[in-house]
Amino acid sequence: MSKTASHKPAGRRRLPRSFRELTPARHFSPRLFFRELVWKALLMPRRGEHKRPEFPKLRHGQVAITWIGHASFLIQFTDLNVLVDPNFANWLFLLKRIKRSGLRIQDLPPIDLVLLTHAHFDHFHKPTLRRLPHPRIGVMPWGVGELAHDLGFSRVIELEWWETFSHGAWKVTLTPGKHWGARTLHDHHRGYGGFVLENQGRRIYHAGDSAYFEGFREIGERLAPEIALLPIGAYHPESFRNVHMGPDEAVRAFHDLRAHKLIPMHYGTFKLSFEDLDEPPRWLGKLAAEHRITDRVCVLEEGVPRVF
């Protein structure tokens, strides 16, 4: 698949000189990383419970959305089961999962489609993907497919920004974001983004990881998503906003998208930054009241489907 000029790396990258250059904000030390993100999380008791699956019986045109935790969702129609960025890990290397996954992987229904927004370990979790039932289609950004060919997918599809893949009655479009896609130091050729999934007249947008950027307005104009799954965590210190959004920017993105419902994600599961784990939904609730959109913000409980 051809790559647009904006996707090509700008020459050969040098080796990093220090640990801080391996982080998106390039500012914190190994000692600070260990104390804030590893040691403090290690001392926290793991919370939450796996739910017994009670998947609703849907009518044509209805969609059920279940938050599994972090950026992982199960999206169900009468004719389609979709997983987005599935991650059931209790540990990501040294990072402890603080909130248990809402579902157990063995309790998932048969999966028709897996959407993977980028190759970061908390979104593209190989042990989870290997355990998913077969067969299934995997759709992901350019440069990520080579990581997926030994994971049991019956078909792997790579997309560029704004490209669409259709299968039967559904289609999915890869949308731009403001993040980065490398899995290791040297694979800066890998893409990233979000997805708009269209089926039975419904349009669901999963933003993946992204900072706020003007592209949300274009996504709204071109694809008009009805339900927006937007990240609201991992924004402190301020330099983290180069690659993540806080609740304030998620509300701004929601307005830009002109969506009807906002479902927050990417908070409370792993300690990836320095804000309190419970702060993002608390702040989002305050902002929703100020913007008079409380009835349009749907904070999901992990493992409990919501029908829209």
C-alpha positions as CSV (number, residue, x, y, z in Angstrom):
1,M,0.0,0.0,0.0
2,S,1.4,3.4,-0.9
3,K,2.1,5.9,1.8
4,T,1.4,9.7,1.6
5,A,4.3,12.0,2.1
6,S,3.0,13.0,5.5
7,H,3.5,9.4,6.7
8,K,7.1,9.1,5.7
9,P,9.8,9.5,8.4
10,A,12.1,12.5,8.0
11,G,15.4,10.7,7.6
12,R,17.3,8.4,9.9
13,R,16.8,8.9,13.6
14,R,19.7,8.9,16.0
15,L,19.8,6.7,19.1
16,P,18.3,8.3,22.2
17,R,20.8,9.9,24.6
18,S,18.7,9.3,27.8
19,F,15.6,7.6,29.1
20,R,13.6,10.9,29.0
21,E,13.9,10.9,25.2
22,L,11.9,7.7,25.1
23,T,8.9,9.4,26.6
24,P,6.5,11.5,24.6
25,A,7.0,14.6,26.7
26,R,10.8,14.0,27.0
27,H,10.9,15.3,30.5
28,F,10.8,12.8,33.4
29,S,13.6,10.7,34.8
30,P,13.7,7.0,35.4
31,R,13.5,7.7,39.2
32,L,10.3,9.8,38.7
33,F,8.8,7.2,36.3
34,F,9.4,4.4,38.8
35,R,8.1,6.3,41.8
36,E,4.9,7.7,40.2
37,L,3.9,5.1,37.7
38,V,5.3,1.8,39.1
39,W,5.8,2.0,42.8
40,K,2.6,4.0,43.6
41,A,0.6,1.7,41.4
42,L,2.1,-1.4,43.0
43,L,0.9,-0.2,46.4
44,M,-2.7,0.3,45.2
45,P,-5.1,-2.6,45.6
46,R,-6.5,-3.9,42.4
47,R,-10.2,-2.7,42.1
48,G,-13.3,-3.8,40.2
49,E,-14.8,-7.1,39.3
50,H,-15.3,-9.2,36.2
51,K,-19.0,-9.0,35.3
52,R,-21.0,-12.1,34.3
53,P,-21.9,-11.3,30.7
54,E,-25.5,-10.3,30.1
55,F,-25.5,-9.2,26.5
56,P,-28.8,-7.6,25.4
57,K,-31.0,-8.9,22.7
58,L,-30.9,-6.2,20.0
59,R,-33.2,-5.0,17.3
60,H,-32.0,-3.9,13.9
61,G,-30.4,-0.5,14.2
62,Q,-29.6,-0.8,17.9
63,V,-26.0,-0.9,19.1
64,A,-24.7,-2.2,22.5
65,I,-21.4,-0.8,23.8
66,T,-19.5,-2.4,26.6
67,W,-16.4,-0.8,28.1
68,I,-13.9,-3.5,29.0
69,G,-11.5,-1.0,30.5
70,H,-8.8,1.5,29.3
71,A,-9.4,1.9,25.5
72,S,-11.0,-1.6,25.1
73,F,-14.6,-1.8,23.9
74,L,-17.0,-4.5,22.7
75,I,-19.5,-3.0,20.2
76,Q,-22.4,-5.2,19.2
77,F,-25.1,-5.1,16.5
78,T,-27.5,-7.8,15.5
79,D,-25.1,-8.9,12.8
80,L,-21.7,-7.8,14.0
81,N,-19.5,-8.1,17.1
82,V,-16.5,-5.7,17.2
83,L,-13.6,-5.4,19.6
84,V,-11.5,-2.2,19.7
85,D,-8.0,-2.2,21.2
86,P,-8.7,-5.3,23.4
87,N,-6.4,-5.5,26.4
88,F,-7.1,-8.0,29.3
89,A,-3.6,-7.8,30.8
90,N,-3.1,-7.5,34.6
91,W,0.4,-6.2,33.9
92,L,2.1,-4.3,31.1
93,F,5.7,-5.0,31.9
94,L,6.2,-3.0,35.2
95,L,2.8,-1.3,34.9
96,K,0.1,-2.8,37.1
97,R,-3.5,-2.9,36.0
98,I,-5.4,-1.1,38.8
99,K,-8.9,-1.8,37.6
100,R,-9.9,-5.3,36.6
101,S,-11.3,-5.8,33.1
102,G,-15.1,-5.6,33.0
103,L,-15.3,-9.0,31.2
104,R,-13.2,-12.1,31.1
105,I,-11.8,-12.9,27.7
106,Q,-13.4,-16.4,27.7
107,D,-16.9,-14.7,28.2
108,L,-16.7,-12.7,25.0
109,P,-19.1,-13.6,22.2
110,P,-17.7,-14.7,18.8
111,I,-15.8,-11.7,17.4
112,D,-16.2,-10.7,13.7
113,L,-13.9,-7.7,13.6
114,V,-11.0,-6.3,15.7
115,L,-10.0,-2.6,15.3
116,L,-6.5,-1.7,16.5
117,T,-5.7,2.0,16.6
118,H,-1.9,1.8,16.9
119,A,0.9,-0.4,18.1
120,H,1.5,0.8,21.6
121,F,1.5,-2.0,24.1
122,D,-1.6,-0.8,26.0
123,H,-3.6,-0.8,22.8
124,F,-2.1,-3.6,20.7
125,H,-1.7,-6.3,23.3
126,K,-0.4,-9.5,21.6
127,P,-1.2,-12.0,24.4
128,T,-4.9,-10.8,24.3
129,L,-5.1,-11.0,20.6
130,R,-3.7,-14.5,20.5
131,R,-6.5,-15.7,22.8
132,L,-9.4,-14.3,20.8
133,P,-11.6,-16.8,19.1
134,H,-11.1,-17.4,15.3
135,P,-11.7,-16.5,12.6
136,R,-11.8,-12.7,12.5
137,I,-10.7,-9.7,10.5
138,G,-8.2,-7.2,11.9
139,V,-8.1,-3.6,10.7
140,M,-5.3,-1.3,11.7
141,P,-3.2,1.6,10.4
142,W,-0.4,1.4,7.9
143,G,2.8,-0.4,9.1
144,V,1.1,-2.3,11.9
145,G,0.0,-5.3,10.0
146,E,3.4,-7.1,10.2
147,L,2.9,-7.3,13.9
148,A,-0.5,-9.1,13.5
149,H,0.2,-11.8,10.9
150,D,1.1,-14.5,13.5
151,L,-1.8,-13.7,15.9
152,G,-4.5,-15.8,14.2
153,F,-6.4,-13.2,12.2
154,S,-8.0,-14.7,9.1
155,R,-7.4,-11.4,7.3
156,V,-5.3,-8.3,8.1
157,I,-6.2,-5.0,6.6
158,E,-4.0,-1.9,6.8
159,L,-5.5,1.6,6.1
160,E,-4.2,5.1,5.5
161,W,-6.0,8.1,7.0
162,W,-9.4,8.5,5.4
163,E,-9.3,5.1,3.7
164,T,-12.3,2.9,4.2
165,F,-12.7,-0.9,4.3
166,S,-16.1,-2.5,3.7
167,H,-17.2,-6.0,4.3
168,G,-20.8,-7.0,3.8
169,A,-23.1,-4.3,5.2
170,W,-20.5,-2.6,7.5
171,K,-17.5,-0.3,6.8
172,V,-14.8,1.2,8.8
173,T,-12.7,4.4,8.1
174,L,-9.3,5.2,9.7
175,T,-9.3,8.8,10.9
176,P,-6.3,11.1,11.7
177,G,-5.2,11.8,15.3
178,K,-2.4,13.6,17.1
179,H,-0.3,10.9,18.7
180,W,2.5,8.6,17.5
181,G,2.7,5.0,16.4
182,A,6.1,3.5,17.2
183,R,6.1,0.2,19.2
184,T,9.9,0.2,19.7
185,L,12.7,2.7,19.2
186,H,13.2,2.3,15.5
187,D,9.8,1.4,14.0
188,H,8.7,5.0,13.5
189,H,7.1,3.9,10.2
190,R,3.9,2.7,11.9
191,G,0.7,4.6,11.7
192,Y,-2.0,5.5,14.3
193,G,-5.4,7.1,14.3
194,G,-9.0,6.5,15.2
195,F,-11.9,4.6,13.5
196,V,-15.4,5.4,12.5
197,L,-17.5,2.2,12.3
198,E,-20.7,2.4,10.2
199,N,-23.3,-0.3,10.4
200,Q,-27.2,-0.4,10.3
201,G,-27.3,3.3,9.9
202,R,-25.2,4.0,13.1
203,R,-21.8,5.7,13.2
204,I,-19.5,5.0,16.2
205,Y,-16.2,6.9,16.5
206,H,-13.3,5.6,18.6
207,A,-10.5,8.2,18.8
208,G,-7.7,5.8,19.9
209,D,-5.0,7.8,21.6
210,S,-4.9,11.5,20.6
211,A,-4.2,15.0,21.9
212,Y,-6.7,17.6,20.9
213,F,-6.2,18.9,17.3
214,E,-8.2,20.7,14.7
215,G,-8.8,17.5,12.8
216,F,-11.8,16.6,15.1
217,R,-13.8,19.2,13.2
218,E,-13.0,17.6,9.9
219,I,-13.8,14.1,11.2
220,G,-17.2,15.5,12.2
221,E,-17.8,17.2,8.9
222,R,-16.8,14.2,6.7
223,L,-18.1,11.2,8.7
224,A,-20.7,12.7,11.2
225,P,-20.2,10.2,14.0
226,E,-23.2,9.8,16.3
227,I,-21.4,8.3,19.3
228,A,-17.9,9.5,20.2
229,L,-15.6,7.3,22.4
230,L,-13.0,9.9,23.6
231,P,-9.9,9.6,25.9
232,I,-9.9,11.7,29.0
233,G,-6.9,10.5,31.0
234,A,-3.1,10.6,31.1
235,Y,-2.9,14.4,30.7
236,H,-0.8,15.5,33.7
237,P,1.9,16.9,33.7
238,E,0.9,19.5,31.1
239,S,3.5,18.3,28.6
240,F,1.5,15.0,28.3
241,R,-1.1,17.0,26.4
242,N,1.2,16.8,23.4
243,V,-0.2,13.3,22.9
244,H,-3.2,12.9,25.2
245,M,-6.4,14.9,26.1
246,G,-7.8,15.9,29.4
247,P,-11.6,16.1,30.0
248,D,-11.6,19.8,29.0
249,E,-10.2,19.0,25.6
250,A,-12.4,15.9,25.2
251,V,-15.4,18.1,25.6
252,R,-14.0,20.5,23.0
253,A,-13.4,17.6,20.6
254,F,-17.0,16.4,21.3
255,H,-18.3,19.8,20.2
256,D,-16.1,19.8,17.1
257,L,-17.3,16.3,16.1
258,R,-21.0,17.4,16.6
259,A,-21.7,14.0,18.0
260,H,-24.8,13.2,20.1
261,K,-23.2,11.1,22.8
262,L,-19.8,11.2,24.5
263,I,-18.4,8.0,26.1
264,P,-15.1,8.6,28.0
265,M,-12.3,6.1,28.1
266,H,-8.5,5.8,28.7
267,Y,-8.6,6.5,32.4
268,G,-8.7,4.6,35.7
269,T,-7.2,1.3,34.4
270,F,-3.4,1.8,34.3
271,K,-1.5,4.6,36.0
272,L,0.1,6.2,32.9
273,S,0.5,9.8,34.3
274,F,0.4,11.8,37.5
275,E,-3.2,12.9,37.9
276,D,-5.3,11.0,40.4
277,L,-7.0,8.0,38.8
278,D,-10.4,9.2,39.8
279,E,-9.9,12.8,38.7
280,P,-10.8,12.5,34.9
281,P,-14.4,11.3,35.3
282,R,-15.0,13.7,38.2
283,W,-13.7,16.7,36.2
284,L,-15.7,15.5,33.1
285,G,-18.9,15.5,35.2
286,K,-18.3,19.1,36.3
287,L,-17.6,20.2,32.8
288,A,-20.6,18.4,31.4
289,A,-22.8,20.4,33.9
290,E,-21.1,23.6,32.9
291,H,-21.6,23.0,29.2
292,R,-25.2,21.6,29.8
293,I,-24.4,18.3,28.2
294,T,-24.8,16.0,31.2
295,D,-27.5,14.0,29.4
296,R,-25.2,13.5,26.5
297,V,-22.2,12.2,28.5
298,C,-22.4,8.4,29.2
299,V,-19.9,7.2,31.8
300,L,-19.9,3.4,31.4
301,E,-19.3,0.9,34.1
302,E,-16.8,-1.7,33.0
303,G,-18.5,-4.9,31.8
304,V,-22.0,-3.5,31.7
305,P,-23.4,-3.1,28.1
306,R,-25.4,0.1,27.3
307,V,-27.8,0.0,24.4
308,F,-28.0,3.1,22.1
